[in-house]
């Protein structure tokens, strides 16, 4: 039996609507906002690109769409679409996507390839893969510091000559914090992209060798050269485009797009930059897909913020609400078998274990973990290792031995003294014993309440004649 379109929890008025002559008729109204068929179709078709087992009927999806738009309407009513954070994020996204729409990528690619071919003839795209050991010495440093740094590099050079690992020396002595952890590895360096003194040594030395210490304006270096090759067009595309930008020139892809828009819309009186600015202002009007994408992103930001404020934060932080919900629904959280609620403690000596037991006896279970950390473990010393929580049979051998008549635990190295502290439970005592499930259920409960209130606040009208033409016009 076909599911009904309208849920009993709210009233949706279906009316006849004269739409046949409209190119993009209204499919529904939510509050005072009209939703076009094309907007619904865009989201509906996009979300149908999932496995067939997850696809919903048109009617079922319509209900999800209504709930989504109800939340967006509430966000708008609270002014979330006017905050500086929202406007900044949305503007940034629009600018990024608009740039793609206002660029002829084929023209850009043709320009990149032509520049690459031209420079290849002059050997400009040769690159080398390097590592280095670096000692930073600013130009303002006294001579004594330069002498000391050079002496250090000479010593490291002798270590290399005696067979020590370049990578190990770089890790230990290099001042380049980015490359040192990776054995001094810089990666690929393209010609004309490094300091001249550095580049001269790097490109002239043989592959598989290391250089003598040499100086640049930044300090002293020893280079290890692993490979030399010719950069592919893919590797230098961004560099070619960036160079044109630094020269103050419009990308060829933008120029080509400006010519296309000028011819299409009769913008002969405008120069390229003016055409592109006009195109940007009119993107939503001239490019329906762009308009729908912007609407989707805008609504997505609002949905996230309003859901966070109305449901997610509350579900995680409303202790009284979580407690009340757990108490009213205790039966659904009963366990199939007993659990152990407590802590397994491992210490280096008996005295520490005794202190832990004494301290935990007068501390609430919720504070046990923080108590162990603050009282026994510091940044420099770990005196206690512990596992705390709700344990099922088979989860921890120490717990199994004490509570479930099983398990043969081996003492942990360096922490031979242990204790299992806590109690066996047949069912949860408080909501925190099943926090994950209760929080998830409470969130769903809040969500349902919220939707019911929104359905009363924002009347929904669906035009069924239009709905029946989705993807059929």
N, C-alpha and C positions, 0 to 999 in steps of 0.2 A: 504494500500500500504506500502510495506516494506521501512523503512527509509533508505536513502543512507548512506553508511559508511563515506563518506568524505564530510566535510563542504565546502561550496563554498569559504570561506574566506581564504583557503590555499590549496596548492596543495600537494596531497599525491600520490606518485607513487606506484602502485601495480604491482608487478612483479612476474613471476614464480620463484620458488625456489626449488632446488633439496634438499629435506629434508627427504625423506622417510626412508633413512638408518640411520639417526641420532636419537639417543635416546632422545635428548632434543633439537629440532630444534629452530632456531631463528624465532621469530614471528614478530619482527619489529626492525628497527634501528631508533634512534633519534639522529641526529647529527652523531657523529662517534661512538656512543655506541650501542651495540647489546643487545636486550632484549630477553631472552629465553622464550619459551612457558611455562615452569614450573613456572617462576617468575610471568608471567601474570596470570596463572591459580591460583596460591596461593592467590594473591590479589583479583582476580575476585570471587573465591569461598568463600573467607572470607567475602566479602562484600555482598554476596547473602544471608547471614544468617540474613535477615531482613524480615519484613512482606511482603507478596506477593504484596501488593499495592505499595510498594516502590521499588520493583525489576525492574532493567533496562534490556533491551535487550542486547545481546552481543555487537551489534554494538554501542549502546548508551554508554555502559560502556567502550568500547574501546576508545571512544573520551575523556571520563573523565580521563582514564588512561594516554592517550597521554598528556593531559594538565598537569597532575600531574608530569609526567616525564620531560616535557619541563621545568617546574619550577626547578626541581632538577638539570637538566643540567645547567641552569643559575646559580644556587647556586654554583655548582662545578666550573664553569668558573670564578666566583668571589673569589674562594678560601675559601668558607665558611666551606668546609670539612677539612681544614687544621688549623683552629683556635684552640687555646688551650682550649677554652670553649667547642667546639664541641668534640674534642678528649677526653677530660676528661669525658664528659657526656656519650659518646658512649662506652668508655672503661669500665666505671662503670656498664652500663647496660649489656654489654657483659659478664663481670665477674660474675654478678649475675645470668644470665640465664645459662651460661656455667656450673656453679656449680651444677645446677639441672641436666643437661645432663650427668655430670660426677659423679653422685651419684646414687647408687642402693638404692632407698628409702625403699624397702622391707627389705633389710639387715639392714638398720638403725633402722627400726621399730622392727625387731626381737631383735636387741641388746638392744634397749630401754626397751622393754618388759621384757627381761631377767634380766637386771639390776634392774628394778622396782620390779620384783617379789622377787629378792634376798634381796633387802633392805627393802621390806615390812615385811619380816620375822623378821627383827631386829627393826621394829617400826620406821624406818627412815623417813617415809613420813607423820608422824603426823604434822598437821598444825593448827594454831589458828587464829581467826579473832579478831583484836585488834583495840583499839583507845588509844591514850595517851595524857596526858598533859606534856609538856616538857619545862624545863628551861635549856638553854644552859650555861654551865660553862666550859671553856677550862681548861685543866690541869695546864696551866701556870698562872691561875687566882689567885689573893691573897686570903688568907683565909677569909677575910672580905666579899668578893663577894660570896664565897661558903656558908657562914653563912647566908647572906641575901637571897640567892636563896632558901636555905632549909627552912628558915622562911616563905617565900612566899608559898612554896609547903605545909608546915604544915597548913597554913591558908586555902589553897584550899582544903586540905583533910578534914578539919573541915566543910567547906561549903558543901562538898559531904555528910558528915555524917548528916548534918542538912536537906538534901533533895534537894539541888540545882542540876540543870541539869549538867551532865558531859560534854555533847556536848557544852552547853552554856559557861561553864568555859573554855573549850579548845579553843573555838573561841576567847575568850576575853584575855586569859592569856598565851596560849602556844606559845613557840618560834619556833615551827616547822611550817614554812610558807606553806608547802605543805598540811599538814593534818589539820591545825587549821581551815581553812575556811569550812572544812567538819566535824566539830565537833570533831577533833582529830583523825578521822578514818584513820588508816594505811592500813587496809585490811588484807589479809591472809599472815601469816608469817610461813615459813616452818622451821622445826627443823634444827639446824646447819647453819642457814642463818642470825642469828642476833648475837649481842654482847653477850657473855656468861652470864653476869650478868642479862641482859635484858631477855634472853631466859629462864633462870632458873625461874624467877618470872612468866613469861608469861605461861609456860607450867605446872607449879605446882599449880597455883591458880585456884579455881573453876570457871566454866562458869557462867556468870551473875553477877560477882562481880568486884570490883575495888581494886587495891592494895594500900598499904601504900606507901608513897614516898620512893624512893630508888635511889641510885646513880650508874652511869656507868662512863666510861672514857669521855663521852660527856656532862654529866650534871646530872640533876635530872628528874625522871619520876614518873607519876602515871598512871597505866595501867587500862583500862577497857576491860574485856574479854567477847566477845559476843558469840563466837562459838569455838568448837574444833572438828576437823574431820580428815579424812585420805585423803591426796591428791590423785586425780586420775592420771592415767598415762598421760593423756592429759596435766594436769597442770604442770607436772614435766619433760616432754619430753625435753624441751630446757635446763633445768638444767643438765640432764644426759649427753646430747651431749656436753654442755659447759665444764663439768667436764673432759670429755675425751680429749677435746681440750687443756685444761689447763695442762693436764698431758703430752702434747707433742705427742699425739698419733693420727694417722689418723682415721677419723670416719670409722666405719665398712662399711658404704655404699660406701665410696670412695675405700676402700680396695677391696670390692666385684667387683666394677666397674673396677678397675685395673686388676683384675684377668680375667674378661670377655674380656677386650681389649687385654690383653696379649695373650689369647688363640685365639682370632679372627684374630689378625694381626701378630702373630708370634713374639712377643716382648720378647722372653724368656731371653734375656741378660739384660733387664732393671728391676730395682726394682720398687716397687709400685709408688713411687713419680715420677720417670722418665716416667713411663707409663702414668700417669695422665697428666704430662706436654706435652707428645707427643699427647695424646688425645685432649688436649686443643688446641694445634697448628693446629690440623687437623680436628677440629669439622665441619667447613664449608664444607670440602671435604667429610667427612664420614656421615654427618647428613644433608640431603637436607632441612628438615624442619627448622633446626637451621639456616642454611644459608639464607633461605628466611626470617626468622624472623629478623635476623640481618640487612638484606637489607631493610626490611620494616621500622625498627626503625631508621636506618641511614637516609633513604630518608625522613622519617617523621620529623626528627630534621631539616634537610636542608629545607624542605618545609615550616616549621614554620618560620624559620629565614628569608628566602628570601621573603615570603609573608608579613612578618612584615615590612621589609625594603621597599619593592616595592609598597605595597598597604595599609596595615592596618594603619601604622603610618602616612602615607601621608594623608589618608582619614580623619583621626581624627585631624590633625594639619594644613592642608593646607587651611588656612582661605580664601585666595584669590581664590583658586580653588573651594572651597565649595560655596563661594559667586557667582562666575561666573556660576557654575552649577545651582544654585538656580534661578538666573536671567534668564537663558536660558530655564528653565523648570517650571516657576512659575505656569502655569495652572494646572499642575498635583498635586500641593500642596494646592489648594484652599479647603476651608472647606465647609461642607454642611450647617453649621450654625455658627453664630458669636461666638467668644471667648473673654474672658477678659484677658488682659495681664497686670499683676501688682502684688501687694502685699497686703496681709491682715495682719495688725499690731495689736498687743494686748499689752497694757502697764499697769503698776500698778497705774499710776497717769496721770493727764491731762498734766502736765508740760513735762513729757517725750514724750507723744504722739505729742505734739506741736514741740518738738525738732526733732523728727523723720521726721515729715512732711516737716519741713524746710530743713533738710539735704538732703532728697531724691529728692527734687525739683531741686537741683543743682548737682545731681549725676547721671551718666549714669545707665540705667536699669541693665546692666550686672554687675555693682558693688554694687547693692543694698544689696545683701546678705552679702557680705564681710563688707560693711559699717555698717550694723546692728551689726554684730559680733564684730568688732573692736571698735566701738564707744559706744556700750551700754551693751554688754554682755562680762563678764570676766569669768575666771575659777571659781571664788568664788561667782559671782552674775549674775543673769539673770534678766535684766530690761525689755527686749522686747521679745515677742514671735511673730514669723512671718511665713507665708506661701507665697512663691513667685513662680511665673511661669505663664503658660498659663492655664486658667480655662475654662472648659466647663460647661454648665448649669447642676446643680445638684452636682457639685464637692465640692462646699463650700457654706454654707448657707449665710455667710456674703456677698459673691460675688453675690449670687442669689438675695439677697434682693436689692442690689444697681443696678445691671445691668440687671437682667433677670426677674424682677417683681415677685419674689417668695422668699421663704425661711423665716423662723422665728428663727433666731439664738439666742442662750442663751449666755450671757457673760461668759467668761472663769473665773473660780475661781482664785482669786488673780491677775487677769489681766482684770479688768472690762472695761477698756477704749480701744476702737478699732477704726480703720479706714481702708477703702478700697481705695488704691491709685493705679492709673493706667488708662488704657483706653480700650474701647471695640473695637475689630477689626472684620471686615467682612472677611478678609483674611490675611495670614501672610505678615508681612512687610519685614522681613529679614530672612535669612536661619536659624538663631538660634531659630526662633519661631516654626520651625518644624525640629529641629536639628537631631533628631533620624532618621527620614525618609530620609532627604537629605544626611546625612552621609552614610547611608546604600546604597542608590542609587548611590552616588558618588563612593563609594568603588566598587560597581558592574561595574560602568563605567570604572574605572581605571583597574580593573581586565580584562575586555574585551579588552581594549587597550593593556595591557601587554601581554595577550595571543596572540593577533594578531602579535605583534612584535616578540615574541618568535617563532611563527610558521614560520616566515620569516628567523629567525636567525639559527634555527636548523631544517634542512630538515628531513622529516619523510617518511620512507618507510615501508609499511605493506606487509607482505607475506600472501596473502589471503588463499593459500593452507593450510598453517599451522593454520591460524585463524579458518578455518572450522573444524579442528580436536580438538579444545579445549574441554576437558572433554569427548572425544570420542575415545581415543587411549588406 
